[in-house]
Amino acid sequence: MDDIIFMKRCIELASKGIGYTYPNPLVGSVIVHNNKIIGEGYHGGYGESHAEVNAINSVANKELLRESTLYVNLEPCNHHGKTPPCTEAIINNNIKRIVIGSRDPNRLVDGSGIDKLRSSGCDVIVGVMELKCSDLNKRFFKFHKHKRPYIILKWAESKDGFISPLKSNQSPRKVNWISGENSKKLTHKWRSEEHSILVGVQTIIDDDPLLTTRFIDGKNPIRLVLDPNSRIPIDSKVLSQTSKTIVLSKKENNLIPNYTKSSNFENIQLIIKSLYDMKIQSILVEGGTKTINHFLNNDSWDSIRVFKSNKSITDGIISPDVDLSKFSKRDIGDDILYEINRYTN
């Protein structure tokens, strides 16, 4: 029971790094002596010290470490990257009991951390709250075990089933928010949690969105635009320096920074493979209908989130066709949020 209590604390600590650790996983660690936490830490960002090292460094009396247990939600690393191996720090500080939530699927680790600790005489317990620990790092697990990013499809639709009003060439380029303020802030929170956000070029042409987290205090995701025929206007807000933008196209465009030419537009699976090759771990797909339908029709998604507004549009672009009766639902202000998840690690 005590192991579960302390592992829960590891998960709480690890969650503080959401959105900031890519491409690294979310990791929290606590050090316990005589059933009392004497040190704790978490991984706060790529290139920074790992959770186990931060926890060890936080212990005031290092003499207690040899009589303590180190808890961590993910297997300690056993390789040199931006920082030295965590196994090395654990062994050098004579910590003899280690409790691990889940094994690390990264081929650079994948059991080697556990083996190293055990071969050094440590008592290693693996699998405490394993499902919770794996779910916390579902993006990391999807990337390393299934060789693709974790994919979330998200949109808002009107009461009468439209994703946006119809627009003409004379219509102003601006976002028409269908959902309310609470839903807008929640959307920006979701953006801050993902590695990237993706839209099709028609959304850029029609709405000229910024695709940032400006309504909350959070990190901006990488902005991805699918633009096979190089139609993106060069004055689009998404091309601002607010955050990194990658435009994927079949054509060259030397006027646009971070422009990536890709010939893999034959189907959505090839696009996903391209993004995996770019080491993108998660994608929040926000539109438009055509782009979202590509993912739906190819069954390429892990989570779907739909805001249903109480507003009516009467005539517009029809929203993606999904059966919302199978989704869980909850109120977000005046909107209803429908969600479904099917992640398996």
C-alpha positions in Angstrom: 0.0 0.0 0.0 2.8 2.4 0.9 4.4 1.7 -2.5 1.2 2.9 -4.2 1.0 6.0 -2.1 4.6 7.0 -3.1 4.1 6.1 -6.7 1.0 8.4 -6.9 3.3 11.2 -5.7 5.7 10.3 -8.5 2.9 10.7 -11.0 1.9 14.0 -9.5 5.4 15.3 -9.8 5.9 14.0 -13.4 2.7 15.8 -14.5 4.3 19.1 -13.8 6.4 18.6 -16.9 3.5 18.2 -19.3 4.2 20.0 -22.6 7.8 20.8 -21.7 9.8 17.6 -21.8 9.5 16.5 -25.5 11.1 14.4 -26.8 11.7 13.0 -23.3 9.0 11.3 -21.2 7.3 12.6 -18.1 9.1 11.4 -15.0 8.7 12.1 -11.2 10.7 10.6 -8.4 10.6 10.5 -4.6 13.0 9.2 -2.0 11.6 7.6 1.1 13.4 6.9 4.4 11.5 5.2 7.3 8.2 5.8 5.4 8.8 9.5 5.1 9.6 11.4 1.9 13.0 13.1 2.3 13.6 14.1 -1.3 11.6 14.5 -4.6 12.1 15.8 -8.1 10.8 15.7 -11.6 12.1 16.2 -15.2 11.3 19.8 -16.1 12.5 20.0 -19.7 14.6 18.5 -22.4 18.3 18.8 -21.6 17.7 19.4 -17.9 18.5 17.1 -15.1 16.3 14.0 -14.8 13.8 13.3 -12.0 16.0 10.8 -10.1 19.0 13.1 -10.0 16.8 16.0 -8.9 15.3 13.9 -6.1 18.8 12.7 -5.0 20.1 16.3 -5.0 17.1 17.5 -2.9 18.0 15.2 0.0 19.7 17.2 2.8 21.4 14.3 4.5 23.0 12.1 1.9 23.9 9.5 4.5 20.2 8.5 4.6 20.3 7.4 1.0 21.8 4.0 1.6 18.8 3.2 3.9 16.2 4.7 1.5 13.9 3.6 -1.3 13.8 5.5 -4.6 10.4 5.6 -6.4 10.1 6.6 -10.0 7.2 6.2 -12.5 9.5 5.2 -15.4 12.6 3.0 -15.6 15.8 5.0 -15.0 17.8 5.6 -18.1 21.1 3.7 -18.6 22.7 5.7 -21.4 24.5 9.0 -22.0 22.4 11.6 -23.7 22.1 15.3 -22.8 22.7 14.1 -19.2 24.6 11.1 -17.6 22.7 7.8 -16.9 20.3 8.0 -13.9 21.3 4.4 -13.0 24.8 5.7 -12.4 23.6 8.4 -9.9 21.4 5.8 -8.1 24.3 3.3 -7.8 26.9 5.9 -6.8 24.7 7.1 -4.0 24.2 3.5 -2.6 20.4 3.4 -2.9 19.6 -0.2 -2.6 15.8 -0.4 -3.1 14.2 1.0 -6.3 10.5 0.9 -7.1 9.6 1.5 -10.8 6.1 2.1 -12.3 6.7 1.0 -15.9 9.5 -0.1 -18.1 10.8 2.4 -20.7 10.0 1.3 -24.3 12.7 3.5 -25.8 15.2 1.1 -27.4 18.0 3.0 -25.7 16.7 1.8 -22.4 14.1 -1.0 -22.7 15.1 -3.0 -19.6 18.8 -2.1 -19.5 18.3 0.3 -16.6 16.5 -2.4 -14.6 19.3 -5.0 -15.5 22.0 -2.5 -14.5 20.5 -1.8 -11.1 19.9 -5.5 -10.4 23.4 -6.5 -11.5 24.8 -3.8 -9.1 23.0 -5.5 -6.1 19.9 -3.3 -6.0 16.5 -4.7 -5.0 14.3 -3.6 -8.0 10.5 -3.8 -8.0 8.8 -3.1 -11.4 5.1 -2.6 -12.2 3.6 -0.6 -9.3 0.7 1.3 -10.7 1.9 0.3 -14.2 -1.2 1.1 -16.1 -1.4 4.6 -14.6 2.3 5.2 -15.2 2.0 4.0 -18.8 -1.1 6.2 -19.4 0.8 9.2 -18.2 3.4 8.7 -20.9 1.0 7.5 -23.6 2.4 9.8 -26.2 6.0 8.6 -25.4 4.8 5.0 -25.5 2.9 5.3 -28.7 5.9 6.9 -30.4 8.4 4.3 -29.3 6.2 1.1 -29.4 4.0 1.9 -32.4 6.4 4.1 -34.4 3.9 6.9 -34.9 2.8 10.0 -33.0 -0.2 10.0 -30.6 -3.0 11.6 -32.5 -5.9 13.6 -31.1 -8.7 14.9 -33.3 -10.5 18.0 -32.0 -13.2 20.3 -33.4 -16.1 22.4 -32.3 -19.5 22.2 -34.1 -22.7 24.1 -34.0 -26.0 22.8 -32.6 -27.0 22.1 -36.2 -23.8 20.2 -37.1 -21.6 22.7 -38.8 -17.9 23.2 -38.1 -17.8 26.8 -39.5 -19.9 29.2 -41.6 -19.5 29.3 -45.4 -17.0 31.8 -46.6 -16.4 33.5 -49.9 -13.3 35.0 -51.4 -14.5 38.4 -50.0 -14.9 37.1 -46.4 -12.4 38.5 -43.9 -9.7 36.0 -42.8 -10.6 35.5 -39.1 -11.4 32.7 -36.7 -15.2 32.2 -36.1 -15.3 30.7 -32.6 -18.3 28.4 -32.3 -17.6 27.3 -28.8 -17.6 29.5 -25.7 -14.9 31.1 -23.6 -14.4 28.1 -21.2 -14.0 25.7 -24.2 -11.5 28.1 -25.8 -9.3 28.2 -22.7 -9.5 24.4 -22.4 -8.5 24.1 -26.1 -5.4 26.3 -25.4 -4.6 24.1 -22.4 -4.7 21.0 -24.6 -2.4 22.8 -27.1 0.1 23.4 -24.4 0.2 19.6 -23.6 1.0 18.4 -27.1 4.1 18.3 -29.1 2.4 19.8 -32.2 -0.9 21.1 -33.6 -1.9 20.4 -37.2 -4.3 22.0 -39.6 -4.9 21.9 -43.4 -4.1 24.9 -45.5 -7.7 25.8 -46.2 -8.1 26.5 -42.4 -5.2 28.9 -42.7 -6.7 30.6 -45.9 -10.1 31.0 -44.4 -9.5 31.7 -40.7 -5.8 32.9 -40.5 -5.4 31.4 -37.0 -2.3 31.9 -34.8 -2.5 28.4 -33.2 -0.8 29.3 -29.9 -1.6 29.0 -26.2 -2.1 32.8 -25.7 -5.2 32.4 -23.5 -3.3 30.4 -20.8 0.2 30.2 -19.4 1.7 27.3 -21.4 4.2 26.3 -24.0 3.3 26.7 -27.6 3.3 23.5 -29.7 5.0 23.1 -33.0 2.5 24.3 -35.7 2.1 22.0 -38.7 0.3 22.9 -41.9 -0.6 20.5 -44.6 -0.2 22.5 -47.9 0.4 20.1 -50.8 0.1 22.7 -53.5 1.8 25.6 -51.8 -1.3 27.8 -51.3 -0.5 29.3 -47.9 -0.5 33.2 -47.9 2.9 34.5 -46.9 1.3 37.0 -44.5 -0.5 34.3 -42.5 -0.3 34.6 -38.7 0.8 31.0 -38.4 4.1 32.0 -40.1 4.9 34.4 -37.3 7.9 33.8 -35.1 5.6 33.3 -32.1 6.5 29.6 -32.2 8.0 27.1 -34.7 6.0 26.3 -37.8 6.5 23.5 -40.3 4.7 23.7 -43.6 4.5 20.4 -45.5 4.2 20.7 -49.3 4.9 19.0 -52.6 6.3 22.2 -54.0 9.3 24.4 -53.1 8.6 27.8 -51.5 11.7 29.8 -50.7 9.7 32.7 -49.3 8.5 30.8 -46.2 10.8 29.9 -43.3 10.8 26.3 -42.0 9.2 25.1 -45.2 9.5 21.4 -45.6 9.1 19.8 -49.0 7.5 16.3 -48.8 6.3 14.1 -51.5 4.4 11.8 -49.1 0.9 13.2 -49.7 -0.6 10.0 -51.3 -2.3 9.0 -48.1 -2.5 10.1 -44.5 -0.3 7.2 -43.3 2.7 8.5 -45.3 2.2 12.0 -43.8 2.1 10.4 -40.3 5.3 8.5 -41.2 6.9 11.8 -42.2 6.0 13.4 -38.9 7.3 10.3 -37.0 10.6 10.7 -38.9 10.6 14.4 -37.7 10.4 12.9 -34.1 6.9 14.5 -33.5 5.5 12.6 -30.6 1.9 13.9 -30.5 -0.4 15.8 -32.8 -3.5 17.8 -32.0 -5.5 17.9 -35.3 -7.8 20.9 -35.2 -9.2 21.1 -38.7 -10.7 21.5 -41.0 -13.3 18.9 -41.9 -11.4 17.6 -44.9 -8.2 17.1 -42.9 -9.9 15.5 -39.9 -11.8 13.2 -42.2 -8.5 12.0 -43.7 -7.5 10.8 -40.2 -11.0 9.3 -39.5 -11.2 7.5 -42.8 -7.8 5.9 -42.2 -8.7 5.0 -38.6 -5.6 7.0 -37.5 -6.5 8.4 -34.1 -6.1 7.8 -30.4 -8.5 10.3 -29.0 -11.4 12.4 -30.3 -12.7 15.6 -28.6 -15.8 17.4 -29.9 -17.3 20.6 -28.5 -21.0 20.9 -29.2 -22.2 24.5 -29.1 -25.7 25.7 -28.4 -25.4 28.1 -31.3 -26.9 27.4 -34.7 -25.3 28.4 -38.1 -28.0 27.3 -40.5 -25.6 26.9 -43.4 -22.0 26.1 -43.4 -19.3 23.5 -43.7 -20.5 20.2 -42.3 -18.6 18.8 -39.3 -16.9 15.4 -39.4 -19.3 12.5 -39.2 -18.9 10.6 -36.0 -21.5 8.8 -33.7 -21.4 10.9 -30.6 -23.7 8.5 -28.7 -20.6 6.3 -28.0 -18.7 9.2 -26.4 -18.5 10.3 -22.8 -19.8 13.8 -22.3 -19.6 16.7 -19.8 -20.6 20.4 -19.7 -17.9 23.0 -20.4 -19.7 26.3 -19.8 -22.5 26.5 -22.3 -21.0 23.8 -24.5 -21.0 20.0 -24.2 -17.7 18.2 -24.6 -17.8 14.7 -26.1 -14.7 12.6 -25.7 -13.6 9.1 -26.6 -10.1 7.5 -26.1 -8.9 4.2 -27.3 -5.2 4.3 -26.4 -3.5 1.0 -25.7 0.2 1.0 -24.8 
